[in-house]
């Protein structure tokens, strides 16, 4: 173990101090029941050791500022630093959520401007910014759908239709909201089977949840017919905005027939993402749902305002003329990678994709077993040795060895070409010496931890 691979508790020596605060006469008397019975067991280290420790930790981590994330379904793209500068402006960063409304005119102007911008981009009428994340937005939208039906006296609508290719949060959110889940199958081309949808529709259907393009990165070209069928049975259409990045400035969910939607500002509009947040999931509605927009009290405040602010700066920076380029470049990048690698990796659904696509493992004779003993997990681990983050793997569940790749619009052709070259090299390694992949990663701080145990039995204290 290297010296600075040690935990900060292991560096601790009794009596060392990193900072001394001046004595003060100010005292705050706390109730006895809130006081500790003994001193907290904190590490005793010097300022230099603290700086080296945390700098070392930052270098052990992978971030979008240090490497390429081809992370499908999550839009892990570069966040322009102007976003951070705007969010750090004292007038915004030093606000308190409970200060008088008369003192936050600037924040109100941001929310109003963001509402207009998102409405123009999506074709929705208005947005609420209460939801703190994408799944929170899903729940809010489903609550709106339920309220809409109940207000009309239509209490029999207890079911939500979800495609088999949907994000896992869709059925989870619907279940939390009290709906029963009905799954509609996809055809071999990866799109919703309209003929399978028709028998599912009836007076008990509250709506359908869809992502378009879907989780395979394919545009649901039957969306107009699907919208008409669902509306004719009295249901509503919910748009999961996770893949909205592909459509910016080109196609609007409102024009497709969707009644309610959420956006992931931390995906589509270039704000920090990963590690559990912070996120933001504003919900937009069409005219028929406007009376119910502010009914669900899912948050006491306007979500994560700093994230909304960053997204607004991004939209203003691009402007109406350039927002549409984001989706086009994202789709171009994805198709370029797909066509460049389809001779090395199995492409289950050929043709033009949108912002992301899915391989089904390394190319073999067409079976779903592992070629040369090298799995999708091996490919993902080996990528780390070459300085690239792994794509999303084993999702969607439609394919046994799924590799979902999403390059976003922010990467240069040179970076994308480097990624293509490395993926080809890994495919060659799998054929020539798969043990190289089995042992990967070889040059990262740790190798292959037990990820299941780390998630279910984490060690959170020293």
Residue, then its C-alpha position, 0 to 999 in steps of 0.5 A: x500500500x502506498x503511503x497516500x493510499x491509506x485512509x485519513x484515519x491511518x495517517x492520524x497522529x495524536x496532537x497534530x493540527x491542521x488549523x487553529x481557530x482564535x479564541x472567542x467569547x461567543x458561546x452557544x449553549x446547547x441542551x444537555x441531551x444534544x451534547x456528546x458524552x466524549x470527544x468525537x473520534x476525528x483524525x489528527x493530521x496536518x494541513x499538508x496531509x489533508x491537502x495531499x489526502x484529498x488531492x490523491x482521492x480526486x486523482x483516483x476518481x474518474x470524472x468528465x473533466x478528465x476523461x470520456x464518458x460514453x455512458x448510454x442513457x445518462x448523457x454524461x457530457x461536459x458542463x461548461x464552466x460558465x454554468x458554474x460561474x453563474x451559479x456561484x454569483x453571490x446574489x444566487x449562491x447566498x440566497x436562503x430559501x426562506x428569505x422574503x419573496x420581495x428580495x428574490x426577484x432575480x431568482x423568480x426571473x430565472x424560473x420564469x425564463x426557464x419556464x418559457x424556454x423549456x415550454x418552447x423547446x418541448x411544446x408543453x404549456x408550463x413547467x413546475x420546478x418542484x421535483x428534485x430529480x428525474x424519478x421525482x419528476x416521474x412521480x409528480x407527472x403520474x400524480x398529475x395524471x391520477x388527479x386529472x382522472x379523479x377530478x373527472x370522476x373517472x376512478x376506474x383508471x388504475x393501470x399504466x402501460x409501460x414498454x418492455x424497453x423502458x427505464x426501470x424508474x418508469x414502472x417503479x414510479x407508477x407503482x409508487x403512485x398506486x398504479x398497476x403496471x401493464x407491459x407492452x412488448x417491442x417488435x424485433x426492430x426495437x419499437x413498440x408493437x402497436x398491434x400488441x398495444x391495442x388489446x391493452x387499451x380500455x377504460x381502466x388505462x390511465x396512460x402510457x409512459x414512453x421515452x422517444x427515442x426509446x432506450x435503444x436509441x430508436x425513434x418510435x415512428x408510430x408515435x402519432x398512431x400510439x397517441x391517437x389510440x391512447x387518447x381515444x381510450x381516455x388515457x394520457x401520454x407521459x414522456x420520460x425526458x431521459x432521452x430528450x437530448x436527441x431531439x433538442x430543437x428538432x422534435x417536441x414531445x408536445x407536438x407528438x401528442x404527449x400530455x405531461x413530461x419531465x426533463x432531466x436537467x442534469x442530462x439534457x441541459x449540461x449540469x452536474x450528474x452522477x454520484x446520486x445528484x444533484x439532479x432536477x426533474x421539472x415537469x411540464x404539462x399540456x393545456x388539459x393538465x394546467x389546472x392540476x400543475x401545482x397540486x402535488x406538493x412534492x417539495x417545499x421549494x423549487x427543487x435544486x435551484x442551483x441546477x436550474x440556474x446552471x441549465x438556464x445559463x446553458x440554454x441562454x449560452x446556446x441560444x435558439x439557433x444553436x440548441x438544435x445543433x446539440x441533438x444533431x451532433x449527438x446523433x451524428x456521433x452515435x451513428x459514427x461510432x456504431x458504423x465504425x464498430x459494427x464489424x467488431x461488436x454485434x449490432x442486433x438492430x441495424x439502421x439509423x439510431x439517434x443519440x445512443x445505440x446498443x451492441x449485444x457483446x462482441x461479434x460472434x456467430x449470432x449466438x448469445x453466448x460469450x465469444x472467446x470467454x470475453x464478456x461485456x463486463x470484461x470489455x467495460x473493465x478493459x476500457x478503464x486501462x485505456x483511460x475511458x469510462x465504461x458505457x452502460x452495460x447489461x441494460x436494456x434487459x432486451x439483450x444478453x450482453x448489452x453495451x449501450x453507448x452514448x457519446x453526446x454532442x460535446x466530444x471532438x472527432x479526435x476523442x471519438x476516433x480514439x475511443x473507436x480505436x481502443x474498442x477495436x483493440x479490445x475486440x482483437x485482444x478478446x480474440x487473441x488473448x481473452x485473459x487480458x480482459x479477464x484480469x482488467x483493469x490492470x492499472x487502476x487503484x483497485x481491480x475488480x471489487x465485489x460490486x454486489x457486496x459493496x452495494x449491499x454491505x458497504x463499510x461506511x466507518x473506520 
